[in-house]
Amino acid sequence: MKKKEDKSIFLEYFGDTPQLRIFDFLIGNYFFDFPPTEIAKESNVSYNSLKALFPKLVSSEILVKTRRIRKSDYYKLNIGHPFIKDLIKLNWMLVKFDLNLIENKKKISMGNLN
């Protein structure tokens, strides 16, 4: 597994667990589909951990199969799923909130210079 230096805002707020790392990766790439091996690699999650979580994600329709290439099935985040819609919205809210915090800190530090 590769080492992830900077945690996303999503992981900073909700914790760094294998399931959340998978969601974090897929939210950031929700237009694309991936084979399970790539989801594990890019999420920085062991393949065995992904295999344990994968059946529930598919059966709950959070992940949907999009196609098959040779022997690999490809999956993507089901952006029509109510939970995923809310999760994507929440992720954007966190990004906006964090950007506002950064902007406010800049304004405060600039105000201290005057």
C-alpha positions, 0 to 999 in steps of 0.5 A: 500500500502506498502512504497517503501524506495529506488526508482529505477534508472528508477523512479529517472530519470523519476519521481514517478507516478503510471504508471511509477511504474507499468512499473518499476515493470514489466520491472524488472520482464518481464519474469513473468506474474501476475494477476492485483491485484499483479501488483498493490501491487508489483508496490505500486499502488492502485488497482483503479489506475491500473484499470484506466490504465489497459485497455490502456496498454492491448489495446495498447498491452503493456501488453498481457494476458498469461493465466487464473487461476481460476477467475484471468487473468494473464498478462505480459509485451509484450517484442516484442512491440517496445516501450517496447523493447526501454524502457527495453534498456533505463532502462539498459542504466540508470543502466550502466550510474549510475554504471559508475557514482558510479565507477568514484566517487570511483576513484576520492575519491581514487585519493584524498587519494594519 
